[in-house]
């Protein structure tokens, strides 16, 4: 109950994101991600750095990508 004042009820949250992405951009977000795009985004990042706020190191993400490629999931 302590954080109740910091959260928004689900109905209000969905209205907050209504039309945030331009309709002409939505189509480009529906394309499959190709392996070359992953390589281009991850490989230049130092192994001990995180590419974003998720705090997974780049090396971890590269290893996950390699595992997915080996198991034909990517």
N, C-alpha and C positions, 0 to 999 in steps of 0.2 A: 504494500500500500504506500510505502514511502515514495516510490517513483511515479505514482499515478498521475501527478500533475505534470510530469515530463512527457507522457505518452499521449498519442492521439487515438481516438477510437477508430476502428477500421473504416467506417464510412467516410470520415474526414480525411483519412490517409488516401483513399482512392481518388477523392476529389482533388487532392493536392497534386497528383500526378496526371490528371486528365489533360490530354493534349500537350504534354511536355515535349514529345518528339514530333517534329514536322512530318506530315503524312508522306512527303516525297522521300524522307529518310528511312521510313519504316521498311520499305522493300529492300534496301541495302543491308538491313540488320538481319534479314531472313536467309541470307546466303550461308552455305556451309563454310566452315572455317577450314582452310587448307593448311597442310603441314608447313609449307613454305612461309605462310604468314606467322605461324608459331615460332619458327626458327628466326625469322626476321625480328620478331618482338623480343624473344628471350635470349638468344645467343650473345648479343652485345653487352648484356648486363653482367657485371661481375658476379661470380658464383656466390659470394656471401652477401649480396644485396637483394632486397625485395623489390619487385617491379611495381608494387602498389601497397595499399594499406593492409592487405591480408597478412603481411609479414612472413610469407613463405619465401625462403631464399630462392634465388634464381636456379641454383643447382638442383634443388628439390623439384622444381617445376620442369626442368629439362629432363630429369630422370623419369618423372611421371610420363612425359611426352614419349620418351624412348620406350618405356614399358607399353604404352598404348600402341605405338607403332609395331612393336614386336608381336603383340597379341591381335593385331589387325583391327583394333578398335578405332584407329585414327587414320 
